[in-house]
Amino acid sequence: MSRDYKPRPEITELYEYMVKIRRHCHINAETAFNEFDTAAYITKELKSMKGMQVINNIGGPTGVVGILRGKTERPCIGLRADIDALPLTEDPTGKVYASTRKGAMHACGHDTHIAMLLAAARVASEKWNSKMHGSIKFIFQPAEENGGGAKRMIEDGLLDVGGFDIDAFYGIHISSFAPVGMVFANVGTTMAGGDFFYITVNGVGGHGSAPHQTKDAIVIASHLITALQTVVSRNVDPQKGSVLSVGKIEAGSVANAIASTASMEGTVRFFEPEVKVLLRNRLTEICKGVAATFGVEIDIRYVDIFPALTNDKGPTELVRSIVSKITPHLGPAFKATGSEDFSRFLELRPGCFFNVGGKINDGKMRPHHSPLFDINEEAMLVGASCWVQLIEDMLVTQVIKDVAGGERRGVTKPAAAAVRL
């Protein structure tokens, strides 16, 4: 793809600033709800910005919100960056900024999300500050990867923090599979909902030479995993996308003993609520059936994590108009079976979550959630420029008259009293 995107000049000037932030966070990666150094770093940066109010402990001790007030408090837009790393150990080959923390790696680009949003906050505070016709809440959210961060921030009062409500939420995610300059912003359900399940097979262990005296938990778990693979292929309508994956299994301790227990963990993904119900019910039914077949007890715990992410039409059309001023490359509509807890915010308020391409063009695969993951840092020029353009169009020039694109959902104060229409 040709380099025909046009970063904002203010963001071009801050490119090295973003690189510095991104690499600092990458080297010092911290996992969900453990982002103490990251939160302190973000707090220090926000406090250096003109007119920025900083509020900590929203979403637990590592959640940070920066509030920049304009001439009026409303309308208010919530701009979100997630800040946690994954529990992975990075492959440092060829990297000058690999994570120095074993078992913690920014393998999904959250370090770039932090850098882009801090750069946008710096531009807004220095250039517009009290000139804005409304306010911004810069939301630095912990624990996206385990699905608890957004919910915790909401429970801790994010919507009303600072004394006023949020009219619309917007979020950006970097993508290693799309070229720099490509942006995906699409109406409707764009990311799957995702839940976790935890299963324990309670068998009877014994000597490896006498299997007839046991109820082999490994054999039973193998049958169970095979049976679970029929749920998507034989129970779900093929036109309704879904996934069921077992990602972890543990059983046994030595070669010559039959395991008494086996535990497994997995995830389901879905786009529609009725499919979620079907997946959950079939999981339970199959566990009961396999338990009865082998004469054992099987325990299952199903945990609701992410609802499906659905972008509202009005806000998404606004984003597309904003993005078109930065890049001509708006990607086609697609549904990703990955999940995102930004969906928690969209359950409560209108908004849009969009993706920015960040592929490194050297022919190598760098998948998300992999020790090999990496991003072309020039992608931050596009993402941060989209943030700045959004702020300018919505709250400064007011080319966009309604920050929620005509959508109304759950706002605690009358829109007519607070939103400039």
Phi, psi and omega in degrees: 000134179290154182274071181253014171280158187233091178298150174297139181300326178296325180282322175303320179294335182260013184300312180296327175299315179294318179299318179299314180296313183301314183288325176299312181293325181292314180296325184252044185301143179222139184278177188308129180064010175243018189276048186292313179293321179297314179298321179295321179295314178298315180301316180299317179296314181297320182292341178277357185263138183299127174076006185271123171268132182245128180237124180257173176064032170255106187096034185090182187291348183252003176278139182227136175232127172256130182245123176243111183269141174260209178297328177230158177283327180244149002289158180234130176252139176258117179251125191242138168231132174274151192235358186270155175259173179264155178280065179234155172258123187288144167278111188277003187306120175076007183251134176268356184229034179294153178301135177267003185248109180299132180082015175213122183210136172281086183256017176221013172083012182295335175297323177289327178298317178300311184297317181295318183287324176295322177296317178296321178297320180294318178298313182298318183290323182278327189263323188241315176041243185284001179281346185290145175268066183141191186224165180232137167251112177274111191255116177251100192265129173282164161055050170285323188294332177260006173080006185257346190292312181297315179301317180295321178295319178297315179297329181274007172095026181306316186303318185256005181300137185089353176095008178210158190275168175257132181270330180202149178249143174225143181217149178237142171230135177281150183226124183281350185266347185248146182292155176298132183105343177271135178229137178246117177221104190231146181284144173095196182285115185245343178224146185287154165285156182213132176235163178248152171226149182229123186235137174234124175267122181256093181262206176229119182277173179176188181289141181297343180271354183226063183295338181291345178265007185235173166234096193292109183296329180290316177298315181296317179298324179296316177298319181297314180298317178299317180295323181296332180291349177275349184298307181289318185285336186234353181243334183262136175307125182302338180277356179245103186300139176201161180219141170227118182230135170264117186256348183209138175217137179226133178193147174076161180222335180220163186289330188253022175230136178277132187291139177271335179224155173218134179238149178216155179227145180203184183222151170239148178231145187201157177251339185235142183303322182292331176290321175303314180298318179298314181299315181296316181295317181292323175305311182295316182296318181292321176300316179296319181293316179293322177300317180294320181300319185259359176069040180230177172255136176235123179261138177228136175236122182252128186239121175288126183241293185241129163284162175298148181265120183236115178281135177285149184297309184301303179301324181291320176295325175297314180300317181297322178292324179290313182299324182297343176278345181257319183213145177276358189260089174261118186288162180290160178293141175203162175246128179258137179277358169290163183236159185210129182278005166303336178302333177298321179292321182287344172292332188258328183220157176294162177167188182211138176243122185229159187248141181241127182293142180213033185289138172272122187271071175230013177083359181265147176274131177228070186294150173300149180063032178236148175299346180268354187304140172199167187224144169289113187294341176296341176301332180296333175299320181287310183298312180294326177295322176298318177301312183294319179296321179298314179298314182297312184292327184272323191239350182250289178284339183055036169305324174262120186274340184227111186295342180257008176060032179085358180272145176224125178206109168078005182295134190279345179241152180304129183299323183298333183275346189230333185258129180280114183257000000 
